[in-house]
Amino acid sequence: MSYLTGYICSECEKKFYGNQLNTFCEVCFAPLFAEYDYGQAKETLDRDQMQSRDRGIWKWRELLPVFESRNILSLGEGNTPLLYMRHITQDLGLRSLYLKDEGVNPTGTFKARGLSVATSKARELGVDKFIIPTAGNAGGALAAYAARGRVKALVVVPRDTPQAIVSEIQAYGAEVRFTEGFIDEAARIASELARSEGWFNFSTFKEPNRLEGKKTLGYELAEAFNWEMPDVIIFPTGGGTGLVGMWKGIQEISSLDWFNNPIRPKFVIVQPTGCAPLVRAYNKGDSESQIWSDPQTIATGLRVPKSYADRLILRIVRESRGIAIAVCENEILDARKRLSKREGIFASPEGAASLAGLIRLVKMGWINTDARIVIFNTGSGLKYI
């Protein structure tokens, strides 16, 4: 089923086996990337024939890391709408603006993609105790797939996580533990529990297969645009798996020679001004970020004081000739209202941040108005009521 050959460190390129449980590179503390036999894939896979397969992320199963289909935990994730923003395109004087609406995924966010793949691979390797630190939505997704796989799940969340999300996690049967700190404190607790109690930790970039689920965003965009890519991709960024996954998917499509056009997108990351460690590092010209003290924002999914993959994220933004930008809370709220009233999309605060970032870039004159642009709504606004 899978052409997986193993994993490689994204920094030092140390190799890891594909048939064992992997976490991250303990030599340079960097994320791992799954590798595939792209030569065999080029010979046997036809991109156009694959379009007739069943919808969802598992249509790309040869390029995902699960060897046996019986181990897949799926709730129908992927193939989310790519919507033309007719009214906002006109409002901003643009030619072509699209929104990828991840809010229609199982559990209501793009987290379903990554955790479907990660939990499937973990189950294939015999894991039966899942743990995750989360600002909310990743915990809901993990709990759902744990229920699907009939395994135990423990979710560690900050005390001020929205009650609707906590209730969702508990509804799936997962145990919830609270911390008085932020996501970094939840991550510390989850790591300690993983070591002391034998849980497998699905923390962002601490295992490699959530990234594999997120890379399907890149495959879906390429397919939707007839195997070309948009000129600009704007993504609200906390931990960064969505952005890095999309970038990895684009690299793989290039390796398969599936693109009709060699043009690659500029990647733009958007963070709230109350928690913008990557934007600060980008503006200072630093290769990695520093921990953001006292992070505050209504976009709780972006309240990440420091991403584990910050070096990688900053490199992708710079190499793609993109930019990192911060938006204030009022800009997020205004963008959320605009998406609802002008386009009928009830976005999460994180998703609204991507539109807020675009509006800021238009005012700055950074955006080419003739560009084809894609923004992302990463979750349903219903989860924040």
C-alpha positions in Angstrom: 0.0 0.0 0.0 2.7 2.5 0.9 6.0 3.4 -0.8 7.4 4.5 2.6 11.2 3.8 2.8 11.9 5.4 6.2 12.4 8.8 7.8 15.1 11.4 7.7 16.0 14.3 10.0 15.1 17.6 8.5 18.4 19.1 9.8 21.2 16.6 10.0 19.7 14.0 7.5 20.1 11.1 9.9 18.1 8.1 8.7 15.4 6.2 10.6 13.5 3.0 9.8 10.0 3.1 8.6 8.8 0.0 10.4 9.5 1.3 13.9 8.0 3.9 16.2 9.7 7.3 15.5 9.6 10.6 17.4 12.2 13.2 16.5 16.0 13.5 15.9 17.6 13.4 19.4 21.0 14.4 17.8 19.8 17.9 16.7 16.3 18.0 18.2 14.7 18.5 14.8 11.5 17.1 13.2 11.7 14.0 11.0 10.3 13.7 7.4 8.9 10.5 5.9 10.6 9.4 2.7 9.1 7.4 -0.1 10.3 5.5 -3.2 9.5 8.3 -5.6 11.0 6.3 -8.5 8.6 3.5 -8.0 5.7 5.9 -7.4 6.5 7.7 -10.7 6.3 4.3 -12.6 3.1 3.0 -11.1 1.0 6.1 -10.1 -1.0 8.1 -12.6 -2.1 11.4 -11.2 -5.1 11.7 -13.4 -6.3 8.1 -12.7 -6.0 8.9 -9.0 -8.6 11.6 -9.4 -11.3 8.9 -9.8 -10.5 7.3 -6.5 -12.7 7.7 -3.4 -12.5 11.2 -1.9 -10.4 12.0 1.2 -6.7 12.1 2.2 -6.3 8.3 1.8 -6.7 8.5 -2.0 -3.0 9.3 -1.7 -2.3 6.1 0.3 0.8 5.1 -1.5 2.4 8.4 -0.4 1.3 8.1 3.2 3.2 6.0 5.8 0.7 3.2 6.7 1.5 -0.2 5.1 -1.7 -2.1 5.8 -5.1 -0.6 4.9 -6.7 -2.4 7.9 -4.8 -0.1 10.2 -6.3 3.1 8.8 -8.4 5.2 11.2 -10.5 7.5 9.1 -13.6 9.6 9.6 -13.7 10.9 6.1 -11.2 13.7 6.4 -9.9 15.8 3.5 -11.2 17.0 0.1 -12.5 20.2 1.8 -14.0 22.9 -0.4 -11.8 25.4 -2.2 -14.1 28.4 -2.5 -13.8 31.5 -4.7 -14.2 34.6 -2.6 -16.2 36.6 -5.1 -17.2 39.6 -2.9 -14.0 39.9 -0.9 -12.0 39.6 -4.1 -13.8 42.7 -5.4 -13.6 44.5 -2.0 -9.8 44.3 -2.0 -9.3 45.0 -5.7 -7.8 41.5 -6.3 -8.1 39.2 -9.4 -8.4 35.8 -7.7 -8.8 35.0 -4.1 -9.8 31.5 -2.8 -10.4 30.1 0.7 -9.7 26.5 1.6 -12.4 25.7 4.2 -11.0 23.1 6.6 -13.9 23.7 9.0 -15.9 20.9 7.3 -13.4 18.2 8.4 -14.3 15.6 11.0 -14.1 17.3 14.5 -14.4 20.6 12.6 -10.7 21.5 12.0 -7.7 20.7 9.8 -6.2 18.8 12.8 -8.2 15.8 11.6 -5.8 15.3 8.6 -2.7 14.9 10.7 -4.2 12.9 13.4 -5.9 10.4 11.1 -2.5 9.5 9.7 -0.5 9.7 12.9 -2.9 7.6 14.9 -3.2 5.1 12.1 0.6 4.6 11.9 0.8 4.4 15.7 -1.8 1.7 15.8 0.0 -0.2 13.0 3.0 -0.3 15.3 1.1 -1.5 18.3 0.5 1.7 20.3 -2.6 1.6 22.5 -2.2 4.7 24.7 -2.3 8.1 23.0 -1.4 11.4 24.7 -1.4 14.9 23.3 -0.8 18.5 24.6 -3.1 20.9 22.9 -4.7 24.3 22.9 -7.9 22.5 22.0 -8.6 21.3 18.5 -5.8 18.8 18.2 -7.1 17.2 21.4 -10.5 16.8 20.0 -9.2 15.1 16.8 -6.9 12.8 18.8 -9.8 11.8 21.1 -12.0 11.1 18.1 -9.5 8.8 16.3 -8.7 7.1 19.6 -12.3 6.3 20.0 -12.4 5.0 16.4 -9.4 2.8 17.1 -10.7 1.7 20.6 -7.6 2.9 22.4 -7.0 5.1 25.4 -6.5 8.8 25.0 -5.2 11.5 27.5 -5.4 15.1 26.5 -3.5 17.9 28.4 -5.0 21.4 28.0 -4.5 24.8 29.4 -7.2 25.7 32.0 -8.7 28.4 29.8 -9.3 26.1 26.8 -12.9 26.9 25.4 -15.4 24.7 27.2 -17.0 23.5 24.0 -13.7 21.9 23.0 -13.2 20.4 26.4 -16.7 18.9 26.3 -16.0 17.5 22.8 -12.8 15.8 24.0 -14.7 14.2 26.9 -17.6 13.2 24.7 -15.2 10.9 22.8 -14.2 9.2 26.0 -10.8 10.7 26.4 -9.4 11.8 29.8 -8.7 15.5 30.2 -6.0 17.0 32.4 -5.7 20.7 33.0 -2.6 22.9 33.4 -2.5 26.5 34.6 0.1 27.4 32.0 0.0 27.6 28.2 0.6 25.0 25.5 4.3 24.8 26.3 3.5 23.8 29.9 0.9 21.3 28.6 3.7 19.9 26.3 6.0 19.5 29.3 3.4 17.6 31.3 2.6 15.4 28.3 6.3 14.5 27.9 6.6 13.6 31.5 3.5 11.4 31.4 4.7 9.7 28.2 8.0 8.8 29.9 6.5 7.7 33.2 3.3 6.0 32.2 4.0 4.7 28.7 1.8 6.9 26.6 2.8 7.7 23.0 3.2 11.5 22.6 1.5 13.1 19.5 2.8 16.6 20.3 3.4 18.8 17.3 6.6 17.7 15.4 7.5 15.3 18.2 6.4 12.5 15.9 6.6 12.6 12.1 3.2 11.4 10.8 0.9 14.3 11.7 2.9 16.1 9.1 2.1 13.5 6.5 -1.6 14.1 7.0 -1.2 17.8 6.6 0.8 17.5 3.4 -2.4 16.4 1.7 -3.3 20.1 1.7 -0.6 20.6 -0.9 -1.9 17.7 -3.0 -5.4 18.9 -2.9 -4.5 22.5 -3.9 -2.4 21.2 -6.9 -5.2 18.9 -8.0 -7.8 21.7 -7.7 -5.7 24.1 -9.8 -5.0 21.5 -12.6 -1.6 20.6 -11.2 -0.4 24.1 -10.8 0.0 26.1 -7.5 -1.4 29.5 -6.5 1.0 32.4 -6.4 0.6 33.1 -2.7 -0.5 30.9 0.2 -1.5 32.6 3.5 -1.6 30.4 6.5 -2.3 31.1 10.2 0.6 29.6 12.0 1.1 28.4 15.6 3.0 25.1 15.7 3.4 25.1 11.9 2.5 21.5 10.8 0.0 22.9 8.2 2.5 25.1 6.6 5.4 22.7 6.7 3.2 19.8 5.6 1.9 21.8 2.6 5.5 22.7 1.6 6.5 19.0 1.9 3.6 18.0 -0.3 4.6 20.4 -3.0 8.2 19.1 -2.9 6.9 15.5 -3.3 4.7 16.5 -6.3 7.8 18.0 -7.9 9.7 14.8 -7.3 6.8 12.9 -9.1 6.9 15.3 -12.0 3.2 15.9 -11.7 3.2 19.7 -12.0 2.1 21.4 -15.2 3.8 24.7 -14.2 7.1 25.1 -12.3 6.0 28.2 -10.5 5.9 27.7 -6.7 3.9 29.7 -4.2 5.1 32.4 -1.7 4.3 31.2 1.8 2.9 33.8 4.2 2.5 33.1 7.9 0.1 35.1 10.1 0.3 35.3 13.8 -1.6 37.5 16.4 0.3 40.4 17.8 -0.2 38.9 21.3 1.8 35.8 20.4 4.1 36.3 17.4 7.4 34.7 18.0 7.9 33.7 14.4 7.1 37.1 13.1 9.5 38.7 15.5 12.3 36.3 14.5 11.5 36.9 10.8 11.7 40.7 11.2 15.0 40.4 13.1 16.5 38.1 10.5 17.0 35.4 13.1 17.1 31.7 12.1 15.0 30.6 15.1 12.5 32.2 17.5 12.6 33.0 21.1 9.9 32.0 23.6 7.1 34.6 23.7 6.3 35.5 27.2 2.7 35.9 28.4 1.0 34.9 25.1 -2.5 36.3 24.7 -5.0 36.0 21.8 -8.6 35.0 21.1 -7.1 32.7 18.4 -6.2 30.0 21.0 -4.8 27.7 18.3 -2.1 30.3 17.5 -1.1 30.8 21.2 2.1 28.9 20.8 5.0 30.6 22.6 7.6 28.8 20.5 7.2 26.2 17.7 9.4 23.2 17.8 10.0 23.6 14.0 10.7 27.3 14.1 13.9 27.0 12.1 12.2 25.0 9.4 9.2 27.4 9.2 11.4 30.5 8.9 13.5 28.8 6.2 10.4 27.9 4.1 9.1 31.5 4.3 12.4 33.0 3.3 13.2 30.5 0.6 9.8 30.9 -1.0 10.1 34.8 -0.9 7.2 35.0 1.4 6.7 37.1 4.6 5.6 36.8 8.2 3.0 39.2 9.5 1.2 39.9 12.8 -2.4 41.1 13.1 -4.2 42.5 16.1 -7.3 41.2 17.8 -9.6 43.8 16.2 -8.3 42.9 12.8 -9.1 39.2 13.4 -12.6 40.1 14.7 -13.2 42.4 11.7 -12.0 39.7 9.3 -14.2 37.1 10.9 -17.3 39.4 10.5 -16.3 40.0 6.8 -16.1 36.3 6.0 -19.5 35.7 7.6 -21.4 38.6 6.1 -19.7 38.9 2.7 -19.1 35.2 2.0 -21.3 33.1 4.3 -18.3 31.5 6.0 -18.3 31.2 9.8 -14.6 31.0 10.4 -12.6 30.2 13.5 -10.5 33.1 14.9 -7.4 31.4 13.5 -8.9 31.2 10.1 -10.0 34.8 10.2 -6.4 35.7 11.0 -5.4 34.6 7.5 -7.8 37.1 5.9 -6.7 39.8 8.3 -3.1 39.1 7.2 -4.1 39.4 3.6 -5.9 42.7 4.2 -2.8 44.1 5.9 -0.6 43.0 3.0 -2.9 44.6 0.5 -2.6 47.9 2.4 1.2 47.5 2.6 1.3 47.0 -1.2 3.1 43.7 -0.8 0.4 41.7 -2.6 0.4 41.7 -6.4 -3.3 42.3 -7.1 -3.1 40.0 -10.2 -1.9 37.1 -8.1 -3.9 33.9 -7.5 -4.1 33.8 -3.7 -5.3 31.1 -1.3 -6.1 31.7 2.4 -7.1 29.1 4.9 -9.9 28.8 7.4 -8.4 26.1 9.7 -11.6 25.4 11.7 -15.3 26.0 12.1 -16.4 29.0 14.1 -19.1 26.8 15.7 -16.3 25.4 18.0 -15.9 28.8 19.6 -19.5 29.7 20.5 
